[in-house]
Amino acid sequence: MKYYVKCGSLELIYSTSKIPRDACRTVLWETNEHDTLDEYFYVDERGFRDYASADPTTIVIPSSEILKAEGWKVSKRKE
C-alpha cells in the first residue's frame, strides 16, 4: 500500500505492508524540529488529507494514541 500520512506540518508518502496505525508510528520518527503535530494523523491512499479535506474513507487516528504507543510525551507549548 502507498499511504499519504499527514499530521500538522508532517507530510510523508509511505509505501508499506503495515496497517495504517503502524504506518503512522513509523512516520512519526521522521519529524524534525520544524514540524508541528496536530491532534490527528490522517491516512489516505489518494493524497494528503486534513480536517477540511478528510472524507469517510480517510483514516483518522488521534495523535495521542500514536505518541503514547511510541513512548513520546506530549508537552504544551509555552507562550
N, C-alpha and C positions, 0 to 999 in steps of 0.2 A: 504494500500500500504506500501511496505517497500522501502524506498529511501536510497541510498548511497549519502550523501552530502559531497562535498569536496570544500574547498576554501583555497588555500595555505596549511599550515600545519594542518588546521582544517579538520578532517575527522570524520563523525558520521553516523552510521546507525540508521535511524529513521523510526519507524512504526507509521503510522498516516492515518487519512482520509482527511487530509489537502491537498490543492493543492501544487505543488512544491514551488511556491513563498512563501507561508505561512510556509512551512516546513523550508525553508532557514531562514526565520525571527526567527523561534523558535531555530534553531540550532545555530544561531549567538550568542545567550546568553550562549552557552556552551563553548565559548572561554575562554582562560586563559592568563596570562601574557606571556606565552611562545609561543603562537600561532602568526603566521604571516598570514594575509589575502592577497590573490591575487586580481587581477582585476575582476575575475568572480567566481560565485558559479556554480559548476557542479552538476547536479542532475540526477541520473540514477537508474534504478531498477535492474541492472545487476552487479553492482560493482562500485568501485570508479573510476572516470574519471578525466582527466585534459586536458590541451590544446593539449597534444600529443595523448591522447587515446580517446578523445571525438569523437563521430560519429554523423550522422544526427538525431539519436533518443535520444541523450543526451540533456537534457535541460540545457541551459547556460543562466545565469542571471547576469547582471552586479552587482558587489558588491555595487557600489554606490547606486543603487536602494534599496537594502536590508538595507544598513546602514541608508539611509535617512528615509525609512519607519519606522525604529526603533528609530529614533531620535539621532543616533550616528553622531559624527563629524569626518571627515577624516583629519588627520594631516600627514604631510610629515615627514619622518624620518630625524633626524639631523645627519649629517655626521661628 
